[in-house]
Every structure is written in C-alpha cells, then in structure tokens.
Amino acid sequence: MPKVESAGTGHGEEFDDLSCCEEMARIFRALGNETRLGILRRIMEGEMCVSEIQDGLDRSQPNISQHLSILRDRGVVTGERDGARVCYRLADPRVADLLELAAKIFEIDPTR
C-alpha cells in the first residue's frame, strides 16, 4: 500500500496504512452533527449537567443524553455522576481548540 503523507503540516509525517484514519473518521462523524456541536460549544467553558446543556438547545433531555452518549463513546466528553445528575466536560481541552480552529478555517462566527 502506498504511503499517505499528511497535507500541509510541513512535518513530513507519513502513514503506512489508514488504520489511524479510521479512528479519526469515527470521531469526526461524531462531531459532524449540529446538536453534538452545540453541546460541545456549551461545555467548552466548563462542566455542565444535562439540564444545563439542554437550556438553549431546544432539544429534549433524552435527545441530549443520546448525543452525549455518542460523544462519550468516542472519547470526546467524559461524564461524572453528582448524585442523581451526570455532569459532562471535554475529555481533552484540545477539542475546544479544534472547534475554534475549524470555525476560523471556515470563517464561521462561533458566537452565532
């Protein structure tokens, strides 16, 4: 199989196969949903519980929980039980950097 070079990094990184790309594609598919992106925007600044995340997203609690489950399964967010509530935060703060960079690349106003 031919080697695939990463585009535009200037680091000359090469991949002998696409197995790493498969995992990245799974994560990007999880990020490729407007509700999940809305959830991530809400928790970029800090930990929030489902009811707090739900405010302003015009989605039901079960719908928010379903999307959080997908994000948690992909390792994008992590949840911690606080009594009867589960509060979520980014599993890695660099996810916020990724979303901000994407907004800049595509000239999207992140405050919209």
Contacts in CASP RR format, 6 or more apart in sequence:
PFRMAT RR
TARGET T0000
AUTHOR 0000-0000-0000
METHOD contacts of the structure
MODEL  1
MPKVESAGTGHGEEFDDLSCCEEMARIFRALGNETRLGILRRIMEGEMCV
SEIQDGLDRSQPNISQHLSILRDRGVVTGERDGARVCYRLADPRVADLLE
LAAKIFEIDPTR
1 16 0 8 1.000
1 17 0 8 1.000
3 14 0 8 1.000
3 15 0 8 1.000
3 16 0 8 1.000
4 14 0 8 1.000
4 15 0 8 1.000
4 18 0 8 1.000
4 21 0 8 1.000
5 12 0 8 1.000
5 13 0 8 1.000
5 14 0 8 1.000
6 12 0 8 1.000
6 13 0 8 1.000
6 14 0 8 1.000
6 15 0 8 1.000
15 21 0 8 1.000
26 74 0 8 1.000
27 74 0 8 1.000
27 75 0 8 1.000
27 76 0 8 1.000
30 36 0 8 1.000
30 70 0 8 1.000
30 71 0 8 1.000
30 73 0 8 1.000
30 74 0 8 1.000
30 76 0 8 1.000
31 37 0 8 1.000
31 40 0 8 1.000
31 76 0 8 1.000
31 99 0 8 1.000
33 67 0 8 1.000
35 57 0 8 1.000
35 59 0 8 1.000
35 63 0 8 1.000
35 64 0 8 1.000
35 67 0 8 1.000
36 67 0 8 1.000
36 70 0 8 1.000
36 71 0 8 1.000
37 99 0 8 1.000
38 57 0 8 1.000
39 53 0 8 1.000
39 57 0 8 1.000
39 64 0 8 1.000
39 67 0 8 1.000
39 68 0 8 1.000
39 71 0 8 1.000
39 77 0 8 1.000
39 88 0 8 1.000
40 71 0 8 1.000
40 76 0 8 1.000
40 77 0 8 1.000
40 90 0 8 1.000
40 95 0 8 1.000
40 96 0 8 1.000
40 99 0 8 1.000
41 99 0 8 1.000
41 110 0 8 1.000
42 48 0 8 1.000
42 52 0 8 1.000
42 53 0 8 1.000
42 57 0 8 1.000
43 53 0 8 1.000
43 77 0 8 1.000
43 88 0 8 1.000
43 89 0 8 1.000
43 90 0 8 1.000
44 90 0 8 1.000
44 95 0 8 1.000
44 96 0 8 1.000
44 99 0 8 1.000
46 89 0 8 1.000
46 90 0 8 1.000
47 80 0 8 1.000
47 87 0 8 1.000
47 88 0 8 1.000
47 89 0 8 1.000
48 87 0 8 1.000
48 88 0 8 1.000
48 89 0 8 1.000
49 82 0 8 1.000
49 85 0 8 1.000
49 86 0 8 1.000
49 87 0 8 1.000
49 88 0 8 1.000
50 61 0 8 1.000
50 64 0 8 1.000
50 65 0 8 1.000
50 68 0 8 1.000
50 85 0 8 1.000
50 86 0 8 1.000
50 88 0 8 1.000
51 61 0 8 1.000
51 85 0 8 1.000
53 64 0 8 1.000
53 68 0 8 1.000
53 88 0 8 1.000
54 60 0 8 1.000
54 61 0 8 1.000
54 64 0 8 1.000
57 64 0 8 1.000
59 67 0 8 1.000
68 77 0 8 1.000
68 88 0 8 1.000
71 77 0 8 1.000
71 88 0 8 1.000
72 78 0 8 1.000
72 79 0 8 1.000
72 88 0 8 1.000
75 91 0 8 1.000
76 90 0 8 1.000
76 91 0 8 1.000
76 95 0 8 1.000
77 88 0 8 1.000
77 89 0 8 1.000
77 90 0 8 1.000
77 91 0 8 1.000
78 88 0 8 1.000
78 89 0 8 1.000
78 90 0 8 1.000
78 91 0 8 1.000
79 86 0 8 1.000
79 87 0 8 1.000
79 88 0 8 1.000
79 89 0 8 1.000
80 86 0 8 1.000
80 87 0 8 1.000
80 88 0 8 1.000
80 89 0 8 1.000
90 96 0 8 1.000
99 110 0 8 1.000
100 110 0 8 1.000
102 108 0 8 1.000
103 109 0 8 1.000
103 110 0 8 1.000
END
